[in-house]
Amino acid sequence: MGVPLYLEPRLAPRAASLLASGRFLHALADGLGSPLNVLLPDQLADNLARFRAVYRTHRLTGRIFFAHKANRSSALVRRLAATDAGIDVASLGELQHALGAGFTPDRIVATGPKTPEFLWLAARTGVVVHVDGRAELEQLAALVRRYGLPRADVLLRLSEFTSEGSRVLTRPSRFGTPVAELDALLTTVERCADAVRPAGVGYHLDTTSLAEKAVALEGCVRAMDAFRARGLDPRAVDIGGGFGVSYLADGEQWERYTTELTQAVMGRRPALTWRRHGYGLSHEAGTLRGTLALYPAHRPVAAEKYLDALLSHAAPTLGRPLATLLLEGLYELHIEPGRALADQCGLTLARVVEVRDTASGERLVRLAAGADDVALEEHGVLMDPVLVPRDGRQAAPDAGGPVDAGGPVGVHLAGNLCLEADMITRRTVFLPSPPREGDLLAFVNTAGYCMDFRAGEAQRQPVARKVAVWRDGDAAEGPEGSGAGPWRWCLDEEYWPVVQQHRTRQHGGGEDADEA
Ligand SMILES: *Cc1c(COP(=O)(O)O)cnc(C)c1O
């Protein structure tokens, strides 16, 4: 097999403690089936607190909106409703869900492409609408007038920022109004003043580039000046999401893995993937072609640290830190993190159905889950699952239990559909010990987009159920994962922020602790 090339997941204490509770996880999957999505709502509150701390460092105010599209869970949305955060909804269904979870309209922003029904409910309830451009602005104003709705607060989504004296431009986007058309947009805002009230401007850029986002943020501050020059009084700059997540525990593993993958594509070492898949790379007559189409799975600066870095970044032409520009204008800062707020908030369990060796000598591990149930690969995230043995013969790596005599093994993970392409991942996955039928593989950190974004009922295979889990005494205010009580669970749709205390009182905390 050669030296195993691990890509070990980064685990926050709460998720690590859950993974060490193998009996609890097996009981859940036995009762509720495979695949099974397990959510940790309290983690969301901790992640939020870390973003809020960055606001405090920079003495900024404004709302942190969770981008709902990252996960459909009710538990996450309801847990968030019990904090001071807001929520970014991108469809009529998400807006209804947020309202029903207890978010008041002042804590909701409506983004994304909108239908008339979505716009109507947003305006009817008084949600801030992040408008894409002039056409949407006019459509909204017409709805407000026609149905006698209250004046709607709008944020104007801008795009295609440029920066004089610097080569950085922001990438073209299907969404938003190019800043070059700002004047015409503001004229429309003035013309619709009876129906809409400009609350500010914003952008959402799907890039990891700080330089690019700095250009956009400075562009927004300049746009705010243009508002003021017309006697308008905008308050907020909304810089969208895209703060990112660091998925892997070890940067060196990531470096080594991508180096070896390149070598494998060049044919200089044995293959590391199923049927020589190259993740965007290929090789022609001794030359490497293409680029690695993967998420940078180990990121030293991600989530709230990325926000901190952006706010500390010098404005490309004005020179001062971007946070200073916001402070000088007395502007509020809104952010819309999806993936970063969902970081470490959930994992997906899949049962091992079969382990066999193919004629060509590959070990195939078939799971009771499909590639759409564990969409890490779809998002370009390469990360090892954690083996949760059925009989506790080897505890999860963090628990430091005895290791199975089998030793490290390279396997291919196949899904449950009759499709050649239904591989959970196309890479060879190295595990510290061989999985057996009945074991669980835990794919951690799937709550952001990798859990239910695409999951469907192909072949009438079951859609993963969702459960929320928590521990008694584990409040967001305490040190992370410090709750000492046993794990509790309920179906996702049964979770409400009051459920924890309520059920704890009923049960009195008398259940057996797991092997943790
Ligand atoms: C998807 C999206 C987000 C969240 O992006 P992340 O990368 O998950 O942080 C925020 N705002 C808008 C408008 C989006 O479309």
The ligand as a MOL file (V3000), in Angstrom:
LIG
                    3D

  0  0  0     0  0            999 V3000
M  V30 BEGIN CTAB
M  V30 COUNTS 15 15 0 0 0
M  V30 BEGIN ATOM
M  V30 1 C -24.1770 31.5360 -0.4170 0
M  V30 2 C -24.2560 32.9330 0.0540 0
M  V30 3 C -23.6910 33.2850 1.2980 0
M  V30 4 C -22.9060 32.3320 2.1600 0
M  V30 5 O -21.6850 31.9760 1.5870 0
M  V30 6 P -20.6330 31.0840 2.4260 0
M  V30 7 O -19.5300 30.8560 1.4730 0
M  V30 8 O -21.3370 29.8470 2.8210 0
M  V30 9 O -20.2140 31.8930 3.5990 0
M  V30 10 C -23.8640 34.5910 1.7230 0
M  V30 11 N -24.5320 35.5120 0.9800 0
M  V30 12 C -25.0720 35.2110 -0.2280 0
M  V30 13 C -25.7720 36.2600 -0.9880 0
M  V30 14 C -24.9420 33.9020 -0.7250 0
M  V30 15 O -25.4590 33.6130 -1.9140 0
M  V30 END ATOM
M  V30 BEGIN BOND
M  V30 1 1 1 2
M  V30 2 1 2 3
M  V30 3 2 2 14
M  V30 4 1 3 4
M  V30 5 2 3 10
M  V30 6 1 4 5
M  V30 7 1 5 6
M  V30 8 2 6 7
M  V30 9 1 6 8
M  V30 10 1 6 9
M  V30 11 1 10 11
M  V30 12 2 11 12
M  V30 13 1 12 13
M  V30 14 1 12 14
M  V30 15 1 14 15
M  V30 END BOND
M  V30 END CTAB
M  END
